[in-house]
Amino acid sequence: MEKLLVIENAENMPDRLTGGLEEERRSLQEALERRGEGVERIVGQCAGMHQVLADLQRAAPSDVPVLITGESGTGRELVARTIGSLSTRAAGPFVTINCGATPEQLLESELFGVERGAGGPVPGKIECAQGGTLFLDELGRLPHQLQVRLLRFLQEGRLQRAGGKEEVEADTRVICATTTDLVHALGEGQLRDDLYYAIAVITLELPPLRARGEDIMLLAHYFLKRHAPAGIGKVVKGFTPAAISVMESHAWPGNVRELENRVQRGMVMTDAPLLKPEALGFSGTEPVRELHPSAQKLSLKEARDRVERGMICAAVDSSRGNMAKASELLGVSRPTLYDLLKKHGLFKQGAARQ
C-alpha cells in the first residue's frame, strides 16, 4: 500500500520538543501506525503546514466531505489518503479519479458506472469506493451536467448509472481536490454554487513551497537521505552554499515534487560530496520567488544565520535527533553543534547531552 503522509516539525526534535504541533504530529503518526499503514514523513515547520495538520486531524474521524486546495505538487492526494486512513472507513477502499485527466466523454461512466442490460452493470468509481473513500481530483474540471448528479449523490447517497433507470445506493465518503480557484469558477458559472457548498464543508489549503521559508532546505535534506540508494557508491552529504542560495530564492513552480526531482537528479549527476546548482539542474535563468518585505531588509549576517539555522534543523531532522549523526552530517564536532543549537535557540535549556 502506498505510504501515507505525516507532517513533522523538524525544528522541534525529540530532545527539545515544545508546543502543540509536535503533540499533534505524534498523535497522527501513532494513529496511522495503529492501523498498520506505512508512514511517509514530510517535514515542515511553517505555520501553514501546522494549520493543515491540525485541521486534518479534526476532519478525519468525521464523515463529512472535504475539499483540498493547492497547487500541483503540494501533496493533495497524500493528504487525502491520510484522511482516509484515519477515518472510520480506513478498512474500506480508497479510489481515485482525476477529472482533468479523464476524457469528458468517459467521465460519466467512470464516475457513475454503466447499465449494460443483459451484460450486467459496470460499477463506477463511486460504487467501487463503497464503504471507503472516493478522492475526486480537479473538481473544477467536472462537466456541468455531472456536477448536478454528484450533488444529488452527496445529498441523498444515491446515484443512477449511465443508461440505467433505477437508482443505486452507495455508502461512500467523497474528498475533492483542485488546483483551480473555485471562487473564481463560481463567479464565471463554471461551478455550481450548491455543489461547492456541499463539498467544501471542510477546506484544507496546502501552501506552495515558495511560501514555506525554511521548509525548503528541511525538505531538501530529507529527500537527500530518502533517495540515498539512488547514489550507490556515492556519499552525498549536503549542498554547497551556492546551491542553498539558489534553492532558497527559487520560485518552485513545481512545488515539493520539483524539489524532490531536483535532489534525485543531483544525486545521480554528481560525484562530489556536496551538490552544486548545476547538478540540481539550475542554469541561472529560473524564476526567482519574491521575498517578503521584511526579508528584503536582511543584513548579510542575518541571511547567513537563516541559512545556517535551516541546515542545522535539516541535519537534526535527518538524523532523527541523534546529535552524533547530525554533527557528522554538518561536518562539525558535537560541542560545536550544541553551541550552534544554543545560538539559534534550538536547544532545550537543561537538556542532557547525548
C-alpha positions in Angstrom: 0.0 0.0 0.0 1.2 3.5 -0.8 2.9 5.2 2.1 0.9 7.8 3.9 1.7 11.4 5.0 2.7 12.6 8.4 3.7 16.2 8.8 6.7 16.6 11.1 8.0 19.7 12.6 11.8 19.4 12.0 12.5 22.4 14.3 11.2 20.6 17.4 13.3 17.4 17.5 13.0 14.7 20.2 15.3 16.2 22.9 13.8 19.7 22.7 10.1 19.3 21.8 7.8 22.0 22.8 4.4 23.3 21.8 1.2 21.7 20.4 2.4 20.9 16.9 4.6 18.0 18.0 1.8 16.6 20.1 -0.5 16.7 17.0 2.2 15.2 14.8 2.9 12.3 17.2 -0.8 11.6 17.7 -1.3 11.4 14.0 1.7 9.1 13.4 0.6 6.8 16.2 -2.9 6.6 14.8 -1.5 5.6 11.4 0.8 3.1 12.9 -2.0 1.5 14.9 -3.8 1.0 11.6 -0.8 -0.9 10.2 -0.1 1.6 7.5 3.3 2.7 6.1 4.1 6.2 7.1 5.8 8.7 4.8 7.1 11.8 6.6 7.0 15.2 5.0 9.0 17.7 7.1 7.6 21.2 7.7 7.7 23.8 10.4 5.8 26.7 8.8 2.5 28.0 10.1 0.6 26.9 7.0 1.5 23.3 7.4 0.8 23.5 11.2 -2.7 24.6 10.3 -3.1 21.8 7.7 -2.1 19.2 10.3 -4.5 20.5 13.0 -7.4 20.7 10.6 -6.7 17.3 9.1 -6.8 15.5 12.4 -10.2 17.2 13.2 -11.7 16.3 9.8 -10.5 12.7 9.5 -12.8 11.0 12.1 -15.9 12.6 10.7 -17.8 11.5 7.6 -18.2 15.0 6.0 -16.9 15.9 2.6 -13.5 17.6 2.4 -12.1 20.0 -0.2 -8.3 20.1 -0.5 -6.9 23.1 -2.4 -3.3 23.7 -3.5 -1.0 24.0 -6.5 0.2 21.0 -8.4 2.9 19.2 -6.5 1.9 20.3 -3.0 0.7 16.8 -1.9 -3.1 16.9 -2.3 -3.5 13.1 -2.8 -1.3 12.2 0.1 -3.3 14.4 2.4 -6.5 12.8 1.1 -5.0 9.3 1.7 -4.1 10.3 5.3 -7.7 11.4 6.0 -9.0 8.1 4.6 -6.5 6.1 6.8 -7.5 8.0 9.9 -11.3 7.8 9.3 -13.8 5.1 10.3 -13.6 4.0 6.7 -9.9 3.1 6.9 -10.6 -0.6 6.2 -12.5 0.3 3.0 -11.1 1.0 -0.4 -9.5 4.3 -1.4 -10.5 5.1 -5.0 -9.1 8.0 -7.1 -10.3 9.7 -10.2 -8.9 12.8 -11.9 -11.5 14.9 -13.7 -8.8 16.7 -15.6 -7.0 13.6 -16.9 -10.2 11.6 -17.9 -11.7 12.4 -21.3 -15.1 14.2 -20.8 -17.0 11.5 -22.8 -15.7 8.8 -20.3 -16.2 10.7 -17.1 -19.9 9.8 -16.7 -19.3 6.1 -16.9 -16.1 6.2 -14.9 -17.7 8.1 -12.1 -21.3 6.7 -12.1 -21.0 3.4 -13.9 -22.9 1.9 -16.8 -26.0 -0.2 -17.1 -25.5 -2.8 -19.8 -28.7 -4.8 -19.8 -28.1 -8.5 -20.2 -24.3 -7.9 -19.9 -24.8 -6.7 -16.4 -24.0 -3.4 -14.7 -20.5 -2.0 -14.6 -20.0 0.0 -11.4 -18.3 3.3 -11.4 -15.8 4.8 -9.1 -18.4 5.9 -6.5 -19.7 2.4 -6.2 -16.2 0.9 -6.2 -15.4 3.1 -3.1 -18.4 1.6 -1.2 -17.6 1.6 2.5 -14.5 3.7 1.8 -13.3 7.0 0.3 -13.5 8.5 -3.2 -10.8 11.0 -4.0 -12.0 13.2 -6.8 -9.2 15.4 -8.1 -9.5 18.5 -10.2 -13.1 19.1 -9.2 -13.2 22.3 -11.2 -12.9 20.3 -14.4 -16.0 18.3 -13.8 -18.6 19.0 -16.6 -21.7 21.0 -15.5 -24.2 18.2 -16.2 -22.2 15.8 -14.0 -22.0 18.4 -11.2 -25.8 18.0 -10.8 -25.5 14.3 -10.4 -22.6 14.5 -8.0 -24.5 17.0 -5.9 -27.5 14.6 -5.7 -25.3 11.8 -4.6 -23.8 13.9 -1.9 -27.2 14.9 -0.7 -29.1 11.6 -1.0 -26.4 8.9 -1.1 -28.0 7.5 -4.4 -26.9 7.5 -8.0 -28.1 6.4 -11.4 -25.8 4.6 -13.7 -25.4 5.7 -17.3 -28.1 4.1 -19.4 -30.0 2.9 -16.3 -33.3 3.8 -14.8 -33.0 2.5 -11.2 -31.2 4.4 -8.5 -28.4 2.6 -6.6 -27.3 3.4 -3.1 -23.6 3.8 -2.2 -22.1 4.5 1.1 -19.0 6.4 0.0 -17.2 9.4 1.6 -16.1 12.0 -1.0 -12.9 14.0 -0.8 -12.3 16.5 -3.5 -9.2 18.5 -4.6 -8.4 21.2 -7.0 -5.6 23.4 -8.3 -8.0 26.0 -9.7 -9.6 29.0 -8.0 -13.1 27.6 -7.3 -14.4 31.0 -6.1 -13.5 32.4 -9.5 -15.1 29.4 -11.1 -18.3 30.2 -9.2 -18.3 33.7 -10.4 -17.8 32.6 -14.0 -20.6 30.0 -13.8 -18.2 27.1 -14.3 -19.0 25.5 -10.9 -22.4 25.2 -9.3 -22.6 27.1 -6.0 -24.7 24.4 -4.4 -22.1 21.8 -5.3 -19.3 24.0 -3.9 -21.0 24.5 -0.6 -21.9 20.8 -0.4 -18.3 19.7 -0.9 -16.4 22.4 0.9 -17.8 21.5 4.4 -14.1 21.4 5.5 -11.4 23.1 3.4 -7.7 22.3 3.7 -5.4 24.8 1.9 -1.9 23.5 1.2 0.7 26.2 0.9 3.0 26.4 -2.1 6.7 25.6 -1.4 7.8 29.1 -2.2 5.7 30.3 0.9 7.2 27.8 3.3 10.5 29.5 4.1 13.0 27.3 5.9 11.0 24.2 4.9 12.8 24.3 1.5 16.1 23.2 3.0 14.5 20.9 5.5 12.8 19.1 2.7 15.9 19.1 0.6 17.9 17.3 3.3 15.1 14.9 3.9 14.9 13.9 0.2 18.7 13.7 0.2 18.5 11.0 2.8 15.4 9.3 1.4 16.9 8.8 -2.0 20.4 7.8 -0.8 20.1 4.4 -2.6 19.9 6.3 -5.9 23.5 7.3 -5.4 25.0 3.9 -4.7 28.8 4.2 -4.2 28.5 7.9 -3.6 28.4 9.8 -0.4 26.4 13.0 -0.8 26.3 14.9 2.4 24.5 18.1 1.5 24.6 21.2 -0.7 27.1 23.9 -1.5 26.4 27.4 -0.3 25.7 28.4 -3.9 23.2 25.6 -4.2 21.5 26.6 -0.9 21.3 30.3 -2.1 19.7 29.2 -5.4 17.2 26.9 -3.7 16.2 29.5 -1.1 15.4 32.0 -3.8 13.9 29.7 -6.5 10.2 30.2 -7.2 9.5 26.4 -7.2 6.6 26.4 -9.7 6.5 22.6 -9.3 6.5 22.8 -5.5 7.6 19.8 -3.4 7.5 17.4 -6.4 10.0 19.6 -8.3 12.3 19.8 -5.2 12.3 16.1 -4.8 13.1 15.5 -8.5 15.9 18.0 -8.5 17.5 16.4 -5.5 17.2 12.9 -7.1 18.8 14.3 -10.3 21.6 15.9 -8.3 22.5 12.6 -6.6 22.8 10.9 -9.9 24.7 13.6 -11.7 27.4 14.4 -9.2 30.5 12.8 -7.9 31.1 15.4 -5.2 30.0 15.2 -1.6 28.1 18.5 -1.9 25.5 19.1 -4.6 26.1 22.2 -6.7 23.4 24.2 -8.6 24.4 22.6 -11.9 23.9 19.1 -10.5 20.4 20.2 -9.4 19.6 21.3 -12.9 19.7 25.1 -12.2 21.0 27.2 -15.1 20.7 30.6 -13.6 17.7 31.6 -15.7 15.0 30.1 -13.4 12.2 32.3 -11.9 13.1 33.8 -8.5 10.5 34.0 -5.8 9.5 37.3 -4.4 10.7 38.0 -0.9 8.5 39.2 1.9 9.2 42.9 2.5 10.8 42.1 5.9 13.2 39.6 4.2 14.4 42.3 1.8 15.8 44.2 4.8 18.0 41.3 6.0 21.7 42.1 6.5 24.3 39.7 5.3 24.8 38.3 8.8 21.0 37.7 9.2 20.9 36.0 5.9 23.8 33.7 6.8 22.2 32.9 10.2 18.9 32.0 8.5 20.7 29.5 6.1 22.8 28.1 9.0 19.7 27.6 11.1 17.9 25.8 8.3 20.8 23.5 7.7 21.1 22.6 11.4 17.4 21.9 11.6 17.6 19.7 8.5 20.6 17.7 9.8 19.0 17.1 13.2 15.8 16.1 11.4 17.6 13.7 9.0 19.4 12.1 12.0 16.1 11.9 14.0 17.6 13.8 16.8 20.9 11.8 17.0 23.4 14.6 17.8 26.4 12.5 16.8 25.0 11.8 13.4 23.8 15.4 12.9 27.3 16.7 13.7 28.8 14.3 11.2 26.3 15.4 8.5 27.2 19.1 9.2 31.0 18.4 9.3 31.4 19.9 12.8 32.1 18.5 16.3 29.4 17.7 18.7 30.4 20.5 21.1 30.2 22.9 18.2 26.8 21.6 17.2 25.5 22.2 20.7 26.9 25.7 20.7 25.1 26.3 17.4 21.8 24.9 18.7 22.0 27.3 21.7 22.9 30.2 19.4 19.8 29.7 17.3 17.5 28.9 20.2 17.0 25.3 19.2 18.5 23.6 22.2 16.1 23.0 25.2 17.6 24.5 28.3 18.9 22.0 30.7 18.6 19.1 28.2 21.1 16.3 28.8 23.7 15.9 26.0 23.6 12.7 24.2 
